[in-house]
């Protein structure tokens, strides 16, 4: 029972920490362009080295 007094606040803190990291990344524009890098790799011109 004593472990619940420690584990419940720690788990709540981890959830709020993960939500804070997610919303901070979202506000910084981390998830704005999800298709650009995938299409850029297909259009890459790989020329052999001379």
JOUR-V462379 format. One record per residue. N is the residue number from 1. SS is DSSP state (@ for helix, = for strand, . for the rest). D_LAST is the distance of its C-alpha to the last C-alpha in whole Angstrom. Layout:
# JOUR-V462379
N|SS|D_LAST, N|SS|D_LAST
This chain:
# JOUR-V462379
1|.|70, 2|@|69, 3|@|65, 4|@|66, 5|@|67, 6|@|63, 7|@|61, 8|@|62, 9|@|61, 10|@|58, 11|@|57, 12|@|58, 13|@|56, 14|@|53, 15|@|53, 16|@|54, 17|@|51, 18|@|48, 19|@|50, 20|@|49, 21|@|46, 22|@|45, 23|@|47, 24|@|45, 25|@|42, 26|@|43, 27|@|44, 28|.|41, 29|.|39, 30|.|37, 31|.|38, 32|.|38, 33|.|35, 34|.|34, 35|.|32, 36|@|30, 37|@|27, 38|@|28, 39|@|27, 40|@|24, 41|@|22, 42|@|22, 43|.|21, 44|.|18, 45|.|15, 46|.|12, 47|.|9, 48|.|6, 49|.|4, 50|.|0
